[in-house]
Amino acid sequence: MSMSFADRGFLARVQGSTTVVGHKQNSWLTTIDRWLARIERINQRDDLRAIADNPHLLADLGLTREEALEQANKPFWR
């Protein structure tokens, strides 16, 4: 059985069980959380780039093709 580390609920449970109120959060958990957010952002921007030529889907999102491509071309850290 494999575990998906992209499961944000899993990370929240781990963070909640390993931190104490008033104490600094574990740095490795913070690092993992940041990388998961970046991976999610990369995937979302890839999906946005994939639908940039479909005016119906872009209209559902309320974006123009140019706006979609502008968002899709941002670096993953922004």
Secondary structure, DSSP 8 states (H G I E B T S, - for coil): ----TT-HHHHHHHHHHH--TTS---HHHHHHHHHHHHHHHHHHHHHHHHTTT-HHHHHHHT--HHHHHHHHTS-TT-
